[in-house]
Amino acid sequence: TSVWETAEDRPHEPEDWRRLLQFNDYKGSKNRTIREALVGGVNPGIRVDVHLRAVPSSLRNRPQPVSLFSLLRHEHKHTVVNINMTLSSDIEEPLKSKEELVIQCGPRRLIVNPVFSAGDNTPNNVHKYDRFLHPGRSAVATWVGPLTWGAVPVLVFKNKPTHDPEVLADDNDMDGQSQPQVDNLELIGTGTVIAPDQARVVAKRAILTGHPYKIH
């Protein structure tokens, strides 16, 4: 419960840590940004024509409909992203911290390596580092990424390479290459975006063994 001296950690911080977006009043900033977005624009249900410039040919010839979205103020900037994540109970093995995941957060799809920590409330904002997230459990996943305002729902996927059964392996291949693989996204959990907090300390717990050398 003692105060954590963050000044001692500054020599070990990443080079761009101080350049990340910080908030003195996150709730007030979010409300102002949302009010700005509601001024003007087009009401829901109105048909509009959108003209795009320099569109690649691959996008023009796609049969699927095109989705358009816009960013709110500051959502193009990077910050310390925190989500309250729950791992599905259908997963057989625990999820290791810093493992590569695919995050669908609103219209964005990100590839991140989050760090897990306990989601409890502590008086000094220090939270225990979780090496693994077990099935059915919840934790706070943290990474550096673009800002998203509000409690946006999040889908968590894991990239599962699978062998394509339609592609036959060449029996005469003498190079020892593996069979062609197709990426398959498996939904492993859900979550909700919580307020970014650059002062949130994730501490690893170490157990020291031995005997006291000298006691004053």
MARTOR-823650 format. One record per residue: x, y, z negated of N, C-alpha, C in turn. Coordinates in steps of 0.02 Angstrom, whole numbers, padded with zeros to 5 digits, always signed. Example, Ala and Ser with C-alpha at 12.3 -4.5 7.8 and 13.67 -1.06 7.14 Angstrom:
2
+00660-00284-00390+00615-00225-00390+00660-00165-00390+00642-00112-00354+00684-00053-00357+00645+00002-00394
//
This chain:
216
+00040-00061+00000+00000+00000+00000+00042+00064+00000+00108+00057+00001+00151+00116+00001+00151+00148+00070+00172+00211+00072+00174+00248+00135+00230+00222+00179+00215+00211+00243+00264+00185+00290+00303+00243+00320+00369+00242+00313+00411+00296+00339+00422+00284+00413+00380+00316+00454+00386+00306+00527+00447+00339+00556+00476+00389+00522+00535+00423+00548+00594+00375+00554+00597+00324+00512+00652+00276+00516+00648+00232+00577+00589+00226+00607+00580+00183+00665+00592+00219+00731+00601+00284+00730+00607+00322+00792+00667+00302+00834+00726+00286+00805+00781+00264+00848+00767+00199+00885+00719+00159+00861+00703+00095+00892+00641+00099+00937+00612+00158+00945+00552+00164+00986+00571+00160+01060+00524+00138+01103+00536+00140+01175+00549+00212+01199+00580+00217+01256+00602+00283+01281+00542+00329+01293+00487+00301+01318+00429+00342+01336+00376+00343+01281+00392+00321+01221+00341+00316+01169+00312+00384+01151+00355+00436+01146+00331+00502+01127+00293+00536+01183+00296+00510+01243+00260+00540+01299+00189+00513+01305+00172+00463+01266+00105+00435+01269+00054+00484+01241-00007+00479+01265-00061+00524+01244-00080+00510+01172-00084+00564+01132-00102+00558+01062-00162+00602+01047-00200+00585+00995-00260+00622+00977-00258+00640+00903-00273+00703+00889-00285+00724+00820-00356+00710+00799-00403+00715+00846-00474+00703+00833-00501+00665+00893-00496+00598+00890-00517+00558+00948-00592+00564+00960-00632+00561+00908-00705+00563+00917-00727+00629+00947-00699+00685+00923-00716+00750+00951-00694+00757+01024-00634+00732+01040-00610+00735+01110-00654+00693+01156-00676+00635+01132-00719+00592+01173-00786+00626+01186-00816+00657+01136-00880+00690+01145-00875+00749+01194-00821+00787+01189-00812+00843+01236-00803+00818+01307-00765+00765+01316-00754+00738+01383-00818+00711+01414-00858+00677+01375-00921+00650+01401-00969+00706+01418-00971+00759+01379-01014+00816+01395-00993+00849+01460-00927+00853+01472-00903+00882+01535-00927+00841+01594-00926+00774+01587-00945+00731+01643-01019+00735+01659-01061+00754+01611-01133+00757+01621-01155+00822+01654-01110+00870+01662-01128+00934+01693-01122+00928+01769-01176+00945+01805-01176+00941+01878-01179+00869+01902-01157+00859+01963-01158+00792+01992-01225+00774+02022-01234+00709+02034-01294+00683+02066-01331+00639+02016-01396+00647+02012-01436+00608+01966-01440+00535+01989-01448+00489+01943-01454+00418+01962-01514+00406+02007-01505+00360+02055-01560+00342+02101-01563+00382+02164-01519+00432+02172-01520+00474+02233-01469+00446+02282-01491+00440+02344-01447+00414+02397-01403+00471+02423-01339+00457+02428-01291+00507+02452-01246+00475+02504-01215+00517+02545-01166+00496+02595-01097+00516+02570-01052+00468+02567-00984+00480+02544-00936+00472+02603-00895+00522+02615-00847+00521+02670-00776+00512+02641-00742+00461+02663-00675+00446+02640-00624+00458+02695-00566+00482+02676-00513+00497+02723-00456+00447+02715-00425+00429+02771-00366+00385+02771-00382+00318+02738-00437+00287+02760-00456+00222+02733-00421+00167+02773-00388+00119+02742-00354+00066+02779-00404+00022+02816-00381-00008+02871-00425-00049+02912-00450-00111+02874-00410-00137+02828-00432-00195+02790-00493-00179+02747-00499-00117+02726-00557-00097+02686-00618-00083+02730-00606-00058+02790-00662-00042+02836-00695-00105+02862-00658-00159+02870-00685-00220+02900-00709-00271+02849-00709-00254+02786-00731-00302+02736-00807-00308+02736-00834-00369+02734-00907-00377+02732-00936-00362+02664-00895-00364+02611-00921-00351+02545-00933-00276+02535-00982-00259+02494-00994-00188+02480-00936-00158+02441-00925-00093+02450-00870-00058+02417-00896-00024+02354-00859-00031+02300-00877+00000+02236-00836+00063+02227-00869+00116+02206-00836+00180+02194-00845+00199+02120-00793+00224+02090-00797+00248+02021-00749+00306+02014-00762+00348+01965-00719+00405+01951-00696+00402+01878-00640+00433+01864-00611+00433+01798-00632+00496+01760-00642+00489+01695-00653+00547+01653-00587+00582+01639-00592+00640+01608-00531+00678+01594-00484+00637+01550-00420+00638+01567-00365+00605+01531-00364+00529+01542-00411+00501+01579-00411+00428+01587-00356+00404+01636-00321+00450+01667-00264+00431+01709-00199+00429+01669-00202+00448+01606-00143+00450+01563-00137+00386+01523-00076+00371+01502-00063+00311+01463-00062+00326+01389-00085+00277+01350-00086+00282+01278-00079+00212+01248-00083+00208+01182-00081+00143+01148-00153+00116+01146-00167+00066+01186-00235+00039+01192-00245-00015+01139-00301-00011+01104-00320-00061+01055-00389-00088+01072-00396-00154+01071-00462-00184+01080-00473-00235+01024-00535-00240+01003-00554-00292+00954-00574-00354+00994-00530-00403+00996-00536-00461+01040-00556-00523+01001-00600-00563+01030-00620-00627+01002-00605-00682+01052-00565-00731+01031-00548-00787+01074-00604-00838+01073-00623-00862+01132-00678-00909+01137-00664-00973+01098-00716-01000+01066-00708-01062+01028-00701-01123+01074-00714-01115+01139-00707-01170+01186-00635-01182+01206-00591-01136+01190-00520-01144+01207-00488-01194+01159-00450-01240+01186-00421-01294+01146-00359-01272+01108-00318-01230+01138-00255-01211+01108-00256-01138+01087-00219-01120+01035-00216-01049+01015-00179-01008+01067-00193-00944+01068-00163-00898+01115-00103-00864+01083-00046-00867+01115+00015-00839+01087+00018-00764+01101+00044-00728+01052+00053-00657+01060+00105-00643+01115+00095-00588+01152+00137-00566+01208+00130-00612+01268+00080-00655+01269+00067-00697+01328+00031-00655+01380+00045-00668+01443+00016-00629+01498-00058-00643+01505-00099-00590+01505-00171-00595+01511-00195-00547+01565-00254-00561+01592-00287-00517+01640-00347-00486+01604-00347-00420+01599-00399-00384+01562-00443-00347+01611-00509-00359+01607-00558-00321+01645-00590-00271+01597-00569-00209+01602-00593-00155+01558-00629-00104+01600-00695-00107+01600-00734-00063+01644-00719-00080+01717-00704-00030+01759-00688-00045+01829-00616-00066+01839-00575-00062+01788-00504-00077+01796-00489-00150+01778-00442-00177+01816-00415-00244+01801-00340-00238+01790-00318-00256+01731-00249-00246+01711-00216-00312+01694-00151-00317+01706-00110-00373+01684-00066-00349+01627-00078-00375+01567-00044-00350+01507-00016-00408+01467+00027-00390+01420+00055-00437+01371+00041-00409+01301-00019-00419+01276-00038-00386+01213-00005-00417+01152-00001-00376+01100+00022-00397+01034-00039-00402+00989-00045-00458+00952-00102-00469+00908-00085-00449+00837-00134-00421+00803-00126-00402+00733-00193-00407+00698-00190-00407+00632-00251-00413+00592-00293-00350+00599-00359-00359+00600-00404-00303+00610-00433-00275+00546-00402-00289+00489-00429-00264+00426-00411-00191+00416-00447-00159+00370-00433-00089+00353-00385-00086+00294-00329-00051+00305-00278-00045+00253-00268+00029+00237-00250+00045+00175-00242+00116+00157-00183+00150+00190-00131+00112+00209-00073+00143+00239-00068+00129+00314-00120+00101+00344-00123+00088+00416-00068+00040+00439-00049-00007+00396-00001-00059+00414-00039-00125+00419-00031-00160+00474-00069-00220+00488-00022-00278+00503-00040-00337+00481+00002-00396+00488+00002-00420+00560+00062-00434+00585+00071-00461+00652+00048-00534+00654+00008-00550+00704-00016-00619+00714+00022-00650+00772+00058-00703+00757+00096-00737+00810+00049-00774+00858-00006-00800+00832-00055-00836+00872-00125-00811+00856-00169-00814+00906-00240-00801+00896-00276-00867+00907-00308-00893+00855-00338-00959+00858-00409-00954+00886-00433-01009+00916-00501-01008+00946-00554-00991+00894-00601-00949+00915-00654-00927+00871-00636-00870+00824-00573-00849+00823-00551-00796+00779-00548-00729+00817-00545-00675+00779-00540-00608+00807-00477-00575+00783-00451-00530+00824-00391-00491+00807-00391-00428+00850-00346-00383+00834-00337-00322+00873-00280-00334+00922-00295-00328+00987-00244-00335+01039-00221-00266+01060-00155-00256+01062-00126-00190+01074-00078-00194+01132-00081-00145+01176-00033-00137+01231-00032-00065+01253+00015-00047+01295+00019+00021+01323-00012+00019+01392-00064+00062+01401-00100+00062+01464-00141+00125+01471-00180+00130+01525-00221+00190+01536-00277+00195+01485-00294+00257+01469-00345+00271+01419-00415+00256+01446-00458+00230+01403-00529+00219+01419-00570+00247+01361-00613+00295+01376-00653+00326+01324-00710+00280+01303-00725+00280+01238-00784+00246+01213-00773+00172+01200-00825+00140+01172-00823+00069+01156-00843+00029+01217-00797+00024+01265-00810-00011+01328-00800-00086+01318-00847-00127+01342-00837-00200+01337-00780-00224+01381-00746-00276+01358-00686-00301+01391-00694-00376+01401-00674-00400+01460-00669-00471+01474-00595-00490+01478-00578-00546+01446-00508-00568+01443-00503-00633+01482-00458-00633+01532-00447-00692+01574-00375-00715+01566-00365-00778+01583-00298-00807+01586-00287-00837+01654-00230-00821+01683-00215-00845+01750-00194-00918+01746-00234-00962+01777-00220-01034+01774-00203-01058+01845-00139-01066+01862-00122-01092+01928-00145-01164+01935-00181-01178+01989-00206-01245+02002-00185-01266+02072-00176-01331+02081-00158-01357+02147-00218-01357+02193-00209-01334+02253-00263-01331+02301-00272-01400+02332-00329-01434+02322-00337-01502+02349-00344-01503+02425-00361-01446+02456-00370-01445+02528-00305-01440+02567-00252-01422+02531-00186-01416+02564-00146-01478+02547-00129-01516+02597-00091-01577+02586-00017-01563+02581+00015-01597+02536+00087-01589+02528+00123-01627+02583+00177-01599+02604+00218-01630+02656+00262-01683+02624+00250-01745+02642+00289-01799+02613+00361-01798+02636+00373-01765+02693+00441-01763+02719+00479-01702+02695+00452-01666+02647+00485-01606+02623+00545-01627+02580+00604-01610+02602+00664-01630+02568+00691-01574+02522+00656-01516+02522+00681-01460+02481+00656-01464+02409+00612-01511+02395+00587-01516+02327+00539-01461+02306+00507-01428+02355+00461-01375+02338+00396-01404+02312+00363-01367+02266+00301-01389+02236+00244-01377+02284+00185-01406+02268+00127-01398+02310+00101-01326+02307+00067-01304+02359+00038-01237+02358-00010-01229+02300-00009-01170+02270-00050-01156+02212-00097-01097+02226-00155-01100+02195-00205-01047+02200-00219-01021+02130-00218-00955+02122-00231-00926+02057-00305-00933+02039-00318-00954+01978-00386-00965+01954-00392-00930+01886-00436-00880+01882-00446-00842+01820-00495-00879+01776-00475-00892+01715-00517-00926+01666-00536-00876+01611-00601-00868+01599-00625-00824+01546-00611-00856+01479-00570-00823+01438-00550-00852+01374-00574-00810+01314-00599-00750+01326-00619-00709+01270-00653-00645+01292-00680-00610+01243-00713-00546+01254-00687-00497+01202-00703-00434+01213-00681-00383+01165-00714-00317+01177-00696-00269+01136-00722-00201+01140-00665-00152+01127-00662-00100+01167-00610-00049+01158-00623-00010+01094-00572-00002+01053-00576+00040+00993-00529+00099+01002-00531+00146+00956-00493+00208+00963-00419+00194+00966-00383+00226+01012-00310+00218+01014-00278+00252+00953-00227+00220+00927-00194+00246+00867-00120+00232+00873-00082+00285+00889-00011+00276+00898+00026+00267+00831-00006+00287+00776+00024+00280+00711+00009+00213+00678-00027+00169+00714-00043+00103+00686+00019+00060+00686+00038+00036+00627+00099-00003+00618+00081-00077+00618+00114-00115+00662+00107-00188+00664+00172-00217+00634+00166-00246+00575+00225-00269+00538+00228-00345+00538+00288-00371+00551+00299-00443+00545+00316-00461+00473+00289-00516+00451+00301-00539+00383+00356-00591+00383+00408-00579+00344+00465-00625+00341+00471-00651+00269+00484-00715+00263+00493-00747+00198+00568-00757+00187+00594-00726+00135+00665-00730+00119+00676-00785+00068+00728-00824+00077+00746-00877+00030+00815-00864+00001+00827-00890-00058+00891-00881-00091+00882-00862-00164+00936-00837-00194+00936-00818-00264+00962-00746-00270+00939-00709-00320+00964-00641-00329+01039-00641-00344+01075-00595-00311+01147-00590-00321+01162-00547-00382+01126-00491-00389+01138-00447-00445+01075-00407-00459+01057-00400-00521+00998-00363-00541+01021-00306-00586+01002-00244-00568+01020-00186-00609+00967-00175-00663
//
